[in-house]
Amino acid sequence: MKRGEPKRMTRELRRTTRLLPLCFALALSMAGPLHGGADAFDRGEKAMSVGDYESALTLFEDSPGGDPDSLRSGSEYRQANIGKAIAGHPKEGAATDYDREIAFFEKLATANPKAPYAFLNFGFSYVDTVYWDQIFLSESSQAPRAVLTRADAFAADLHFRGFSKAVIDAARTQPEHFLYDEVSPVSQWNPTQGFYTHYGDVRELVRGADDMPVIMGSGDEMRLLFDPAAFPPLADGWKRDFLLLVDGWAKDADANTAFSTSVAPLPFHAMSAYPYAAAEHYPDDEAHREYQSKYNTRPALKLVRPLDNNRGNITELWRN
């Protein structure tokens, strides 16, 4: 994958494309030290450049004053911690190597509740660590018996749902997980600006892999329904698993992502890269123009805005 390209996703059963900001992504600023103190920040960078990661981390943590709402400084701190982790435990580092980083950004975000980039860096600190919780070995080298049955959704509904509550492992030995039944209608960031697919029936858009995707934003949910009768009865001793095939793209607001502050330009299967060259463009025939005018009519939601007594309905947020 080239730097700046949206991430490509392929899974089973139906087609949906998301140009979706990550749950902690924002339009980003790249200026200013983490706690301030340009001299301490510069010395921290110099220490990191010679592999003195411990000194770099201490300088980044202890530099006084300044702006905690800095993506650049947060990124440098994370790089220093990753360098230290890999130096101590080659390849990926150990799970506990990231406890200091997570604790630092959690403290920073808690102390600065109005600094969105502090929360962004806190989220990124979890991305830096990858946990393996299970490894399976098989005594047989033969391919297992399996039967693949394809089924298309008979209904697809797009709607706003909100954000599931995140739960952080107290021992920090496992990644965070989410409670689906505990949901908030608002977040600390706004979705990427642009037009998204309107809420309601979108089944026509998930019938196949094409350049007419469902465009979903932060807090959106698409509910797919499948007919149980489409699957054959199970034989004795068999069990059934489900795979979902998704053909599409995910786009976040990271500063290294091309066109990170807008939904457009839309990707398409025949593009040579993203962003694509001036000679290339999203299909502009009658069918694709009708798709744009019929489906992609919903402006980005305004999630970060106080509600008064006349604005209590979340469905009204995107209209104004």
C-alpha positions in Angstrom: 0.0 0.0 0.0 1.4 3.4 -1.0 1.6 6.2 1.6 -1.6 8.2 1.5 -3.8 5.6 -0.2 -7.1 4.7 1.4 -7.1 1.2 2.8 -8.7 -1.5 0.6 -11.0 -4.1 2.2 -12.3 -7.4 0.8 -14.6 -9.8 2.7 -17.7 -12.1 1.9 -21.4 -12.0 1.1 -22.2 -8.4 0.1 -20.7 -5.2 -1.2 -20.5 -2.0 0.8 -17.9 0.8 0.7 -17.0 3.1 3.6 -15.1 6.3 3.4 -15.1 6.2 7.2 -13.0 8.3 9.6 -11.5 6.1 12.3 -13.2 6.5 15.6 -10.5 8.8 16.9 -9.6 10.5 13.6 -9.7 14.3 13.0 -8.5 16.9 10.6 -5.0 17.2 12.1 -2.5 19.9 13.0 1.2 19.2 12.9 2.6 22.0 15.0 3.8 22.5 18.6 5.5 20.4 21.3 3.5 18.0 23.5 3.9 19.9 26.8 5.7 22.8 25.4 9.3 23.8 25.9 10.8 23.9 22.4 14.3 23.3 23.8 13.3 20.2 25.7 11.3 18.9 22.7 14.3 19.5 20.4 16.6 17.7 22.8 14.1 14.9 23.0 14.2 14.6 19.2 18.0 14.6 19.2 18.1 11.9 21.9 15.7 9.7 19.8 17.9 10.2 16.7 20.8 8.5 18.4 18.7 5.7 19.9 18.5 7.1 23.4 14.8 6.4 23.7 14.6 6.5 27.5 16.0 10.1 27.6 13.7 11.1 24.7 10.6 9.8 26.5 11.6 11.6 29.7 12.2 14.9 27.9 8.9 14.7 26.1 7.1 13.9 29.4 8.8 16.5 31.6 9.0 19.5 29.3 6.9 22.2 31.0 4.0 24.3 29.8 3.0 24.3 26.1 0.3 22.8 24.0 -0.9 19.2 24.9 -3.1 19.3 21.8 -0.2 18.5 19.3 -0.2 15.6 16.9 3.4 16.1 16.0 4.7 15.8 19.5 2.4 12.9 20.3 3.7 11.1 17.2 7.3 11.7 18.2 6.6 10.4 21.7 5.0 7.3 20.3 7.9 6.7 17.9 10.3 7.0 20.8 8.4 4.4 22.8 8.1 2.0 19.8 11.9 2.4 19.3 12.5 1.5 23.0 10.1 -1.4 22.8 11.7 -3.0 19.8 15.2 -2.4 21.2 14.3 -4.4 24.3 12.1 -7.0 22.6 13.0 -7.2 18.8 10.3 -7.3 16.1 7.2 -5.9 17.9 8.1 -5.3 21.5 6.3 -6.9 24.5 2.8 -6.0 25.5 4.0 -4.3 28.7 6.3 -2.1 26.7 3.4 0.1 25.8 1.9 0.5 29.3 3.9 3.7 29.8 2.8 5.2 26.6 -0.9 4.4 27.2 -0.8 5.7 30.8 0.9 8.9 29.7 -1.6 9.7 27.0 -4.5 8.7 29.2 -3.3 11.2 31.9 -2.8 13.8 29.2 -6.3 13.4 27.8 -7.9 13.4 31.3 -6.1 16.6 32.3 -7.0 18.3 29.0 -10.6 17.3 28.2 -11.0 20.0 25.6 -7.9 19.0 23.6 -9.2 16.6 20.9 -5.7 15.7 19.6 -4.7 14.5 23.1 -7.6 12.0 22.8 -6.4 11.2 19.3 -2.9 10.4 20.5 -4.4 8.3 23.3 -6.3 6.3 20.7 -3.2 5.9 18.6 -1.3 4.5 21.6 -3.5 1.4 21.5 -2.9 1.0 17.8 0.8 0.7 18.5 0.5 -2.6 20.4 -0.8 -5.8 18.8 -1.8 -8.7 21.1 -1.8 -12.4 20.2 -4.2 -14.2 22.5 -4.4 -17.6 20.8 -2.3 -19.8 18.6 -3.6 -23.1 17.2 -1.6 -26.1 16.0 -3.0 -29.0 13.9 -1.6 -32.5 13.7 -3.2 -33.0 10.2 -1.9 -31.4 7.1 -5.0 -32.2 5.1 -7.5 -29.5 4.1 -10.6 -29.7 6.4 -13.9 -30.6 4.8 -15.9 -27.4 4.2 -18.9 -26.3 2.2 -19.2 -22.6 1.2 -22.8 -21.3 0.6 -23.3 -17.8 -0.7 -26.3 -15.8 0.4 -27.2 -12.2 -0.5 -28.9 -9.9 2.0 -32.6 -9.5 1.3 -32.6 -6.2 3.2 -30.0 -3.4 3.9 -30.9 -0.4 6.0 -28.5 2.5 6.7 -29.1 4.6 9.8 -27.3 6.6 12.6 -26.6 4.6 15.7 -23.9 6.3 17.7 -20.8 5.1 19.4 -20.4 2.0 21.6 -18.8 2.4 25.0 -15.2 1.5 25.1 -13.9 -0.7 27.9 -10.2 -0.6 28.8 -8.6 -3.6 30.4 -7.5 -2.7 33.9 -4.2 -4.6 33.6 -3.7 -3.3 30.1 -2.8 -6.8 28.8 -5.6 -6.9 26.3 -6.9 -4.4 23.7 -9.9 -2.4 24.5 -13.3 -3.7 23.5 -16.7 -2.2 23.0 -20.2 -2.7 24.6 -22.7 -2.6 21.8 -25.7 -2.1 24.1 -24.2 1.0 25.7 -24.1 3.7 23.1 -23.7 7.5 23.0 -25.2 9.6 20.2 -22.3 12.1 20.2 -18.5 12.0 20.0 -15.6 14.3 20.5 -15.0 14.8 16.8 -17.0 15.6 13.7 -17.0 13.3 10.6 -15.0 14.2 7.5 -16.8 16.9 5.5 -18.7 15.9 2.4 -21.8 14.0 1.3 -22.7 10.6 2.5 -25.3 8.0 1.4 -28.8 8.9 2.7 -30.3 6.9 5.5 -32.8 4.2 4.7 -33.0 1.3 2.2 -29.6 0.8 0.5 -30.0 -2.8 -0.7 -29.6 -1.8 -4.3 -26.0 -0.6 -3.5 -24.9 -3.9 -1.8 -25.8 -6.3 -4.5 -22.4 -6.4 -6.2 -18.9 -5.0 -6.3 -19.0 -1.8 -8.4 -18.2 1.9 -8.1 -21.5 2.8 -6.5 -20.8 2.2 -2.8 -22.6 2.9 0.4 -20.7 5.9 1.9 -20.9 5.7 5.7 -19.6 8.1 8.3 -18.8 8.0 12.0 -21.6 6.7 14.1 -23.4 5.1 11.1 -24.6 1.5 11.1 -25.9 -0.7 8.2 -28.2 -3.5 9.2 -28.2 -6.5 6.8 -30.8 -9.2 6.9 -30.3 -12.7 5.5 -32.9 -15.5 4.9 -32.0 -18.6 7.0 -33.7 -20.7 4.4 -30.8 -19.8 2.0 -28.5 -22.1 4.0 -28.7 -25.9 3.8 -29.3 -28.0 6.9 -26.2 -28.9 8.9 -24.9 -32.5 8.8 -24.4 -34.4 12.0 -21.2 -33.1 13.8 -20.9 -30.0 11.6 -21.1 -26.4 12.7 -21.6 -23.2 10.7 -19.5 -20.0 10.7 -20.3 -16.8 8.8 -18.0 -14.7 6.7 -18.9 -11.3 5.3 -17.3 -10.2 2.1 -16.8 -6.4 1.9 -15.3 -4.7 -1.2 -14.5 -1.1 -0.5 -12.2 1.5 1.0 -11.8 3.0 4.4 -10.6 6.6 4.6 -9.5 8.4 7.8 -8.5 11.9 8.7 -4.8 11.2 9.3 -2.6 13.9 8.0 -0.8 11.3 5.9 -4.0 10.2 4.1 -4.7 11.9 0.8 -7.7 14.2 0.9 -8.1 13.5 4.5 -10.4 16.4 5.2 -13.1 15.5 2.6 -15.1 12.6 1.4 -14.3 13.4 -2.2 -12.8 12.5 -4.5 -14.4 9.1 -4.5 -12.3 6.1 -5.3 -13.1 3.6 -8.0 -11.8 0.2 -9.0 -10.0 1.2 -12.2 -8.0 4.0 -10.6 -4.2 3.5 -10.8 -3.6 4.9 -7.3 -5.1 7.3 -4.8 -5.0 10.2 -5.3 -5.4 9.4 -8.9 -3.8 11.3 -11.8 -5.5 14.3 -13.4 -6.2 12.2 -16.5 -8.3 9.8 -14.4 -11.6 10.5 -12.7 -14.5 8.9 -11.0 -17.0 7.5 -13.6 -19.2 10.3 -15.0 -21.8 8.4 -17.1 -25.5 8.7 -16.6 -25.8 5.8 -14.2 -23.1 7.1 -11.8 -24.5 10.6 -12.0 -27.9 9.2 -11.0 -26.3 7.3 -8.2 -24.7 10.4 -6.8 -27.9 12.5 -7.0 -30.2 9.8 -5.7 -28.1 8.4 -2.9 -25.3 10.6 -1.8 -27.4 13.6 -0.5 -26.7 13.6 3.2 -24.2 16.2 4.5 -21.8 15.2 7.2 -23.3 15.0 10.7 -22.5 17.7 13.2 -21.8 15.7 16.3 -19.8 18.2 18.2 -22.3 20.8 19.0 -24.3 21.5 22.2 -28.0 20.7 22.0 -30.7 23.1 23.3 -34.3 22.3 24.1 -35.3 22.6 20.4 -32.5 20.4 19.1 -32.9 17.2 21.1 -33.5 14.9 18.1 -30.3 13.4 16.7 -31.9 13.1 13.3 -32.1 16.9 13.1 -28.3 17.4 13.6 -27.3 16.9 9.9 -30.1 19.1 8.6 -28.7 22.3 10.0 
